[in-house]
Amino acid sequence: MAENASPSKEAREFFIQGVTSDGKTFRPSDWAERLCGVMSCFGEDGARQDAHLHYSRYVRPALLEGVKSVVVSEDLRDIEPLAYHFVLNFAKDNDLRVVDACLLPEPGQRP
């Protein structure tokens, strides 16, 4: 997929990378955690009663090849289309790279 395009229907996840189209690192440095914190209420564990923040399984921060990123599951589009479009618009409005991908589990981890 071309950078900054809408994710394709084949990919089950896409990454929003903390790099703008001109190669600059996006600021603030905790942007990925902030975005994922806003989206933490979406998903099966979204309404937890404990005081600890739990990221949604649909929108989670990741460090990919040294670049702060957010991994977004295409399933979010089905469960909450407005949240899905919010995340895509965040990337577009901030000129961030969006790349179709599928995050593979680390060896020994369950998918």
Secondary structure, DSSP 8 states (H G I E B T S, - for coil): --TTS---SS-SEEEEEEEETTS-B-SSTTHHHHHHHHGGGSSTTTT--SSS----SSEEEEEETTEEEEEEETHHHHH-HHHHHHHHHHHHHTTEEEEEE-----TT---
